[in-house]
């Protein structure tokens, strides 16, 4: 059986933007057993990671360039909301004086957050949030308003 060629960057981005589980998608694309997705079974985490690495070859720059070519800012990617709301989820809110806050909300209350005074740094975190954990090697550190370097909330 011939192994499928790696996807084009555009095809890889389409999968990422669909918010599909990339491990499940990669296993199916490569014709590998779907039960390998059960990472509670010994060896399956490594199998899934290998499948993802074979299919998803894009770089951080590829992601950033693709989003820019589509006219998408990181704050406009699902499932982030840019307006304060009462539902659970993730929020990226513009504050006064050039500050931005990214936070998760559960049961109507924010429970973890980071504040930024540099929009470019905030957007790094938003792209980290967009990139699935299976592509963790593409996450980059960003500087919060307090000067702390983080990769995730």
N, CA, C and O of each residue as an XYZ file, in Angstrom:
612
protein
N       0.846     -1.181      0.000
C       0.000      0.000      0.000
C       0.889      1.242      0.000
O       1.817      1.356      0.801
N       0.594      2.162     -0.904
C       1.364      3.404     -1.004
C       0.933      4.365      0.100
O      -0.257      4.579      0.331
N       1.919      4.934      0.772
C       1.638      5.928      1.799
C       1.257      7.238      1.119
O       1.945      7.684      0.201
N       0.155      7.862      1.567
C      -0.229      9.142      0.960
C       0.875     10.183      1.124
O       1.585     10.212      2.130
N       0.997     11.031      0.115
C       1.945     12.136      0.194
C       1.472     13.120      1.258
O       0.283     13.167      1.570
N       2.400     13.913      1.823
C       1.965     14.947      2.771
C       0.966     15.880      2.092
O       1.012     16.090      0.880
N       0.088     16.419      2.878
C      -0.897     17.360      2.361
C      -0.230     18.671      1.968
O       0.834     19.016      2.482
N      -0.859     19.391      1.061
C      -0.395     20.745      0.765
C      -0.628     21.603      2.009
O      -1.401     21.231      2.891
N       0.036     22.737      2.070
C      -0.166     23.657      3.197
C      -1.635     24.083      3.250
O      -2.223     24.142      4.330
N      -2.222     24.377      2.101
C      -3.634     24.789      2.060
C      -4.541     23.686      2.621
O      -5.476     23.974      3.368
N      -4.269     22.440      2.265
C      -5.080     21.326      2.771
C      -4.872     21.138      4.275
O      -5.822     20.860      5.007
N      -3.632     21.289      4.728
C      -3.359     21.177      6.161
C      -4.099     22.268      6.930
O      -4.670     22.011      7.990
N      -4.085     23.484      6.393
C      -4.789     24.591      7.043
C      -6.293     24.345      7.061
O      -6.968     24.697      8.029
N      -6.816     23.749      6.008
C      -8.250     23.448      5.962
C      -8.634     22.510      7.104
O      -9.668     22.693      7.747
N      -7.798     21.508      7.351
C      -8.062     20.583      8.461
C      -7.975     21.331      9.788
O      -8.853     21.175     10.638
N      -6.931     22.142      9.982
C      -6.797     22.896     11.229
C      -7.996     23.816     11.446
O      -8.511     23.913     12.560
N      -8.435     24.483     10.399
C      -9.545     25.415     10.538
C     -10.886     24.715     10.737
O     -11.844     25.333     11.202
N     -10.959     23.443     10.393
C     -12.196     22.688     10.619
C     -12.354     22.331     12.096
O     -13.440     21.952     12.534
N     -11.276     22.450     12.856
C     -11.229     22.094     14.288
C     -11.418     20.596     14.499
O     -11.729     20.152     15.605
N     -11.228     19.816     13.427
C     -11.250     18.364     13.553
C     -10.068     17.924     14.396
O      -9.046     18.607     14.445
N     -10.205     16.788     15.056
C      -9.092     16.229     15.811
C      -8.031     15.765     14.807
O      -8.281     14.856     14.014
N      -6.862     16.380     14.841
C      -5.846     16.079     13.824
C      -5.283     14.678     13.954
O      -4.845     14.105     12.957
N      -5.281     14.105     15.152
C      -4.789     12.737     15.305
C      -5.753     11.761     14.625
O      -5.319     10.879     13.884
N      -7.039     11.911     14.872
C      -8.046     11.059     14.227
C      -7.982     11.231     12.719
O      -8.035     10.257     11.969
N      -7.865     12.489     12.279
C      -7.813     12.785     10.849
C      -6.578     12.147     10.208
O      -6.674     11.545      9.139
N      -5.420     12.276     10.858
C      -4.176     11.733     10.301
C      -4.232     10.210     10.216
O      -3.808      9.626      9.219
N      -4.752      9.568     11.255
C      -4.870      8.100     11.219
C      -5.737      7.666     10.043
O      -5.376      6.743      9.312
N      -6.875      8.323      9.857
C      -7.777      7.978      8.756
C      -7.103      8.244      7.404
O      -7.186      7.420      6.493
N      -6.449      9.378      7.280
C      -5.783      9.745      6.026
C      -4.713      8.721      5.644
O      -4.530      8.411      4.467
N      -4.020      8.208      6.639
C      -2.951      7.243      6.386
C      -3.455      5.804      6.340
O      -2.674      4.885      6.095
N      -4.747      5.598      6.570
C      -5.308      4.243      6.543
C      -4.897      3.401      7.733
O      -4.825      2.176      7.637
N      -4.625      4.052      8.860
C      -4.199      3.338     10.069
C      -5.416      3.063     10.954
O      -6.443      3.730     10.823
N      -5.304      2.088     11.849
C      -6.457      1.706     12.675
C      -6.991      2.868     13.518
O      -6.228      3.513     14.237
N      -8.292      3.136     13.434
C      -8.876      4.236     14.211
C      -8.774      4.011     15.720
O      -8.778      4.976     16.485
N      -8.685      2.762     16.156
C      -8.582      2.489     17.594
C      -7.258      2.968     18.184
O      -7.122      3.044     19.405
N      -6.295      3.288     17.347
C      -5.039      3.855     17.844
C      -5.261      5.227     18.481
O      -4.408      5.713     19.223
N      -6.407      5.850     18.193
C      -6.688      7.173     18.767
C      -6.942      7.100     20.267
O      -6.890      8.123     20.949
N      -7.214      5.919     20.787
C      -7.437      5.757     22.228
C      -6.093      5.828     22.933
O      -5.393      4.824     23.064
N      -5.740      7.025     23.385
C      -4.419      7.226     23.984
C      -4.324      6.684     25.410
O      -3.291      6.834     26.063
N      -5.391      6.058     25.891
C      -5.305      5.353     27.176
C      -4.624      3.996     27.010
O      -4.229      3.366     27.991
N      -4.493      3.560     25.775
C      -3.817      2.293     25.477
C      -2.333      2.561     25.234
O      -1.962      3.500     24.530
N      -1.504      1.721     25.828
C      -0.047      1.894     25.723
C       0.413      1.922     24.268
O       0.016      1.085     23.458
N       1.253      2.896     23.959
C       1.841      3.047     22.633
C       1.028      3.891     21.667
O       1.551      4.330     20.643
N      -0.246      4.127     21.973
C      -1.086      4.858     21.028
C      -0.756      6.347     20.947
O      -0.894      6.939     19.877
N      -0.333      6.958     22.024
C       0.044      8.377     21.958
C       1.189      8.546     20.961
O       1.179      9.462     20.140
N       2.159      7.665     21.041
C       3.302      7.730     20.125
C       2.861      7.452     18.680
O       3.336      8.101     17.749
N       1.952      6.487     18.499
C       1.454      6.183     17.149
C       0.715      7.382     16.560
O       0.905      7.735     15.396
N      -0.129      8.000     17.383
C      -0.875      9.173     16.912
C       0.074     10.309     16.565
O      -0.079     10.956     15.529
N       1.059     10.553     17.432
C       1.994     11.641     17.173
C       2.769     11.384     15.886
O       2.999     12.310     15.108
N       3.174     10.142     15.657
C       3.894      9.807     14.425
C       3.007     10.053     13.199
O       3.474     10.587     12.193
N       1.735      9.667     13.282
C       0.808      9.877     12.166
C       0.625     11.374     11.904
O       0.657     11.805     10.752
N       0.439     12.153     12.938
C       0.280     13.604     12.790
C       1.534     14.197     12.152
O       1.438     15.024     11.245
N       2.698     13.782     12.617
C       3.956     14.323     12.092
C       4.168     13.961     10.621
O       4.800     14.717      9.883
N       3.644     12.807     10.189
C       3.777     12.406      8.782
C       2.878     13.232      7.875
O       3.229     13.496      6.725
N       1.731     13.638      8.379
C       0.742     14.342      7.559
C       0.887     15.859      7.642
O       0.774     16.554      6.633
N       1.136     16.367      8.845
C       1.162     17.810      9.058
C       2.607     18.302      9.122
O       3.292     18.180     10.138
N       3.035     18.859      8.000
C       4.423     19.290      7.848
C       4.565     20.812      7.888
O       5.667     21.336      7.723
N       3.465     21.514      8.105
C       3.517     22.978      8.053
C       4.326     23.557      9.201
O       4.526     22.923     10.237
N       4.778     24.766      8.986
C       5.557     25.491      9.995
C       4.694     26.592     10.599
O       3.596     26.868     10.115
N       5.182     27.199     11.627
C       4.480     28.333     12.241
C       4.294     29.446     11.206
O       3.225     30.052     11.130
N       5.330     29.715     10.413
C       5.252     30.746      9.375
C       4.190     30.397      8.345
O       3.470     31.279      7.876
N       4.082     29.113      7.984
C       3.028     28.687      7.049
C       1.643     29.041      7.598
O       0.780     29.522      6.863
N       1.444     28.800      8.885
C       0.148     29.097      9.516
C      -0.107     30.598      9.484
O      -1.176     31.046      9.068
N       0.874     31.365      9.921
C       0.711     32.822      9.954
C       0.475     33.384      8.556
O      -0.383     34.247      8.371
N       1.231     32.902      7.571
C       1.072     33.378      6.195
C      -0.293     32.997      5.628
O      -0.926     33.795      4.937
N      -0.737     31.801      5.916
C      -2.040     31.345      5.416
C      -3.175     32.170      6.008
O      -4.098     32.563      5.295
N      -3.111     32.432      7.304
C      -4.142     33.255      7.941
C      -4.148     34.664      7.344
O      -5.210     35.221      7.064
N      -2.948     35.237      7.150
C      -2.847     36.582      6.567
C      -3.397     36.597      5.142
O      -4.092     37.538      4.759
N      -3.093     35.565      4.356
C      -3.584     35.491      2.975
C      -5.108     35.395      2.931
O      -5.739     35.845      1.974
N      -5.691     34.807      3.970
C      -7.151     34.699      4.056
C      -7.771     35.955      4.681
O      -8.993     36.066      4.782
N      -6.923     36.893      5.098
C      -7.417     38.105      5.739
C      -7.935     37.862      7.146
O      -8.782     38.609      7.633
N      -7.432     36.823      7.802
C      -7.887     36.472      9.147
C      -6.884     36.913     10.197
O      -5.698     36.594     10.110
N      -7.358     37.636     11.176
C      -6.550     37.960     12.346
C      -6.740     36.829     13.353
O      -7.820     36.240     13.401
N      -5.739     36.509     14.151
C      -5.868     35.417     15.123
C      -7.079     35.552     16.049
O      -7.654     34.545     16.463
N      -7.465     36.776     16.374
C      -8.612     36.952     17.276
C      -9.947     36.617     16.610
O     -10.975     36.524     17.281
N      -9.927     36.436     15.293
C     -11.153     36.087     14.586
C     -11.284     34.595     14.307
O     -12.190     34.170     13.591
N     -10.386     33.808     14.870
C     -10.439     32.360     14.687
C     -11.385     31.739     15.713
O     -11.413     32.158     16.870
N     -12.151     30.747     15.290
C     -13.005     30.079     16.283
C     -12.129     29.290     17.241
O     -11.058     28.838     16.833
N     -12.510     29.109     18.436
C     -13.764     29.503     19.072
C     -13.637     30.755     19.934
O     -14.382     30.904     20.903
N     -12.725     31.646     19.612
C     -12.505     32.850     20.421
C     -13.599     33.884     20.140
O     -13.960     34.115     18.986
N     -14.119     34.497     21.190
C     -15.091     35.573     21.061
C     -14.400     36.887     21.423
O     -13.614     36.943     22.369
N     -14.696     37.932     20.671
C     -14.089     39.240     20.938
C     -15.055     40.183     21.651
O     -14.753     41.362     21.838
N     -16.199     39.672     22.043
C     -17.184     40.473     22.783
C     -17.470     39.776     24.101
O     -17.622     38.556     24.143
N     -17.542     40.545     25.169
C     -17.860     39.986     26.477
C     -19.213     39.298     26.386
O     -20.156     39.838     25.808
N     -19.302     38.109     26.957
C     -20.554     37.366     26.928
C     -20.725     36.536     28.179
O     -19.826     36.459     29.016
N     -21.888     35.915     28.301
C     -22.179     35.121     29.493
C     -21.928     33.633     29.285
O     -21.957     32.865     30.247
N     -21.682     33.213     28.049
C     -21.485     31.782     27.803
C     -20.059     31.353     28.160
O     -19.143     32.173     28.220
N     -19.899     30.074     28.388
C     -18.570     29.534     28.650
C     -17.760     29.544     27.363
O     -18.319     29.439     26.272
N     -16.459     29.668     27.487
C     -15.609     29.656     26.312
C     -14.385     30.515     26.500
O     -13.995     30.834     27.623
N     -13.780     30.888     25.382
C     -12.572     31.711     25.411
C     -12.894     33.090     24.837
O     -13.664     33.229     23.887
N     -12.282     34.094     25.443
C     -12.558     35.478     25.087
C     -11.248     36.249     24.903
O     -10.282     36.045     25.638
N     -11.240     37.137     23.908
C     -10.131     38.059     23.675
C     -10.749     39.448     23.617
O     -11.397     39.806     22.633
N     -10.548     40.224     24.667
C     -11.250     41.485     24.845
C     -10.266     42.655     24.811
O      -9.253     42.656     25.511
N     -10.585     43.636     23.991
C      -9.797     44.860     23.936
C     -10.168     45.714     25.142
O     -11.343     45.995     25.380
N      -9.164     46.117     25.891
C      -9.359     46.962     27.071
C      -8.972     48.389     26.724
O      -8.511     48.656     25.615
N      -9.152     49.279     27.636
C      -8.745     50.665     27.404
C      -7.210     50.767     27.450
O      -6.533     49.865     27.945
N      -6.688     51.850     26.939
C      -5.253     52.157     26.962
C      -4.387     51.094     26.272
O      -3.282     50.811     26.735
N      -4.865     50.512     25.193
C      -4.030     49.596     24.433
C      -3.694     48.295     25.140
O      -2.585     47.779     24.997
N      -4.625     47.768     25.888
C      -4.429     46.474     26.544
C      -5.460     45.487     26.010
O      -6.557     45.864     25.599
N      -5.076     44.214     26.028
C      -5.951     43.134     25.594
C      -5.891     42.041     26.635
O      -4.843     41.775     27.223
N      -7.038     41.409     26.856
C      -7.100     40.304     27.814
C      -7.642     39.064     27.110
O      -8.653     39.116     26.411
N      -6.947     37.958     27.312
C      -7.399     36.659     26.810
C      -7.719     35.819     28.033
O      -6.891     35.684     28.935
N      -8.930     35.248     28.066
C      -9.312     34.449     29.222
C     -10.291     33.345     28.845
O     -10.971     33.405     27.821
N     -10.336     32.341     29.704
C     -11.332     31.280     29.612
C     -12.410     31.582     30.625
O     -12.139     32.077     31.719
N     -13.625     31.280     30.250
C     -14.743     31.489     31.154
C     -15.498     30.173     31.313
O     -15.778     29.480     30.335
N     -15.815     29.850     32.534
C     -16.574     28.640     32.833
C     -17.621     28.982     33.880
O     -17.345     29.683     34.854
N     -18.825     28.475     33.663
C     -19.953     28.755     34.560
C     -20.166     30.257     34.733
O     -20.555     30.733     35.799
N     -19.901     30.983     33.655
C     -20.149     32.420     33.663
C     -19.057     33.282     34.276
O     -19.198     34.503     34.341
N     -17.962     32.660     34.729
C     -16.905     33.427     35.393
C     -15.543     33.122     34.774
O     -15.219     31.961     34.524
N     -14.732     34.178     34.523
C     -13.364     33.947     34.057
C     -12.576     33.173     35.112
O     -12.676     33.464     36.304
N     -11.794     32.188     34.673
C     -11.024     31.444     35.662
C      -9.526     31.415     35.388
O      -8.764     30.995     36.258
N      -9.085     31.836     34.233
C      -7.653     31.974     33.959
C      -7.514     33.015     32.856
O      -8.296     33.027     31.905
N      -6.517     33.888     32.982
C      -6.400     34.955     31.990
C      -4.962     35.432     31.864
O      -4.104     35.135     32.695
N      -4.736     36.179     30.800
C      -3.459     36.862     30.590
C      -3.773     38.212     29.963
O      -4.635     38.315     29.089
N      -3.072     39.242     30.412
C      -3.254     40.593     29.886
C      -2.012     40.973     29.091
O      -0.885     40.686     29.495
N      -2.237     41.620     27.962
C      -1.156     42.011     27.061
C      -1.205     43.504     26.794
O      -2.283     44.095     26.728
N      -0.029     44.115     26.640
C       0.044     45.507     26.208
C       0.659     45.599     24.817
O       0.946     46.691     24.327
N       0.858     44.446     24.184
C       1.408     44.363     22.834
C       0.527     43.396     22.043
O       0.505     42.198     22.323
N      -0.195     43.923     21.058
C      -1.126     43.105     20.281
C      -0.413     41.965     19.559
O      -0.967     40.871     19.453
N       0.787     42.194     19.066
C       1.535     41.133     18.375
C       1.819     39.964     19.320
O       1.735     38.805     18.915
N       2.155     40.266     20.573
C       2.402     39.204     21.557
C       1.105     38.452     21.872
O       1.109     37.227     21.991
N       0.014     39.176     22.005
C      -1.284     38.545     22.263
C      -1.663     37.626     21.112
O      -2.189     36.535     21.334
N      -1.403     38.054     19.904
C      -1.747     37.237     18.735
C      -0.918     35.958     18.678
O      -1.389     34.941     18.170
N       0.307     35.998     19.192
C       1.098     34.763     19.270
C       0.370     33.732     20.122
O       0.286     32.560     19.757
N      -0.159     34.181     21.268
C      -0.875     33.267     22.156
C      -2.153     32.755     21.498
O      -2.495     31.580     21.631
N      -2.854     33.629     20.793
C      -4.081     33.207     20.114
C      -3.795     32.149     19.058
O      -4.573     31.207     18.902
N      -2.693     32.288     18.331
C      -2.332     31.262     17.347
C      -1.933     29.976     18.069
O      -2.263     28.885     17.604
N      -1.227     30.088     19.201
C      -0.920     28.887     19.996
C      -2.211     28.156     20.360
O      -2.281     26.929     20.299
N      -3.222     28.922     20.736
C      -4.507     28.358     21.127
C      -5.185     27.678     19.948
O      -5.874     26.674     20.125
N      -4.997     28.215     18.743
C      -5.558     27.665     17.507
C      -4.869     26.364     17.103
O      -5.516     25.449     16.594
N      -3.565     26.280     17.329
C      -2.778     25.110     16.912
C      -3.040     23.955     17.879
O      -2.877     24.123     19.087
N      -3.442     22.785     17.370
C      -3.748     21.657     18.258
C      -2.534     21.178     19.048
O      -1.388     21.377     18.644
N      -2.814     20.548     20.175
C      -1.754     20.052     21.052
C      -0.838     19.065     20.317
O       0.343     18.956     20.647
N      -1.373     18.352     19.329
C      -0.544     17.411     18.567
C       0.540     18.127     17.777
O       1.505     17.497     17.344
N       0.395     19.432     17.582
C       1.402     20.239     16.891
C       2.053     21.217     17.866
O       2.397     22.343     17.507
N       2.213     20.763     19.097
C       2.757     21.583     20.178
C       4.111     22.193     19.834
O       4.442     23.270     20.329
N       4.894     21.528     19.000
C       6.218     22.049     18.637
C       6.115     23.385     17.883
O       7.122     24.075     17.725
N       4.919     23.757     17.417
C       4.727     25.025     16.711
C       4.305     26.158     17.641
O       4.180     27.303     17.209
N       4.087     25.842     18.909
C       3.718     26.890     19.875
C       4.963     27.721     20.213
O       6.059     27.185     20.373
N       4.770     29.026     20.315
C       5.893     29.921     20.621
C       5.585     30.702     21.900
O       4.416     30.928     22.214
N       6.607     31.112     22.634
C       6.363     31.921     23.829
C       5.955     33.349     23.458
O       6.341     33.876     22.415
N       5.174     33.948     24.335
C       4.787     35.342     24.144
C       4.856     36.057     25.488
O       4.772     35.434     26.546
N       5.009     37.378     25.425
C       5.215     38.180     26.633
C       3.911     38.844     27.055
O       3.280     39.549     26.268
N       3.512     38.615     28.304
C       2.331     39.273     28.853
C       2.689     40.698     29.276
O       3.856     41.088     29.242
N       1.689     41.462     29.668
C       1.903     42.832     30.135
C       2.883     42.871     31.296
O       3.680     43.802     31.414
N       2.821     41.855     32.156
C       3.687     41.793     33.336
C       5.104     41.321     32.999
O       5.960     41.255     33.881
N       5.359     40.990     31.716
C       6.682     40.540     31.303
C       6.895     39.047     31.414
O       7.990     38.559     31.136
N       5.880     38.318     31.813
C       5.988     36.867     31.930
C       5.905     36.240     30.545
O       5.082     36.645     29.723
N       6.764     35.244     30.285
C       6.746     34.528     29.018
C       5.885     33.280     29.184
O       6.134     32.453     30.061
N       4.855     33.152     28.318
C       3.940     32.010     28.392
C       3.726     31.429     27.012
O       3.938     32.107     26.007
N       3.302     30.160     26.958
C       2.899     29.523     25.719
C       1.415     29.196     25.727
O       0.809     28.980     24.678
N       0.835     29.163     26.928
C      -0.580     28.851     27.056
C      -1.087     29.441     28.364
O      -0.310     29.847     29.228
N      -2.426     29.477     28.490
C      -3.008     29.965     29.740
C      -2.950     28.876     30.777
O      -3.390     29.077     31.909
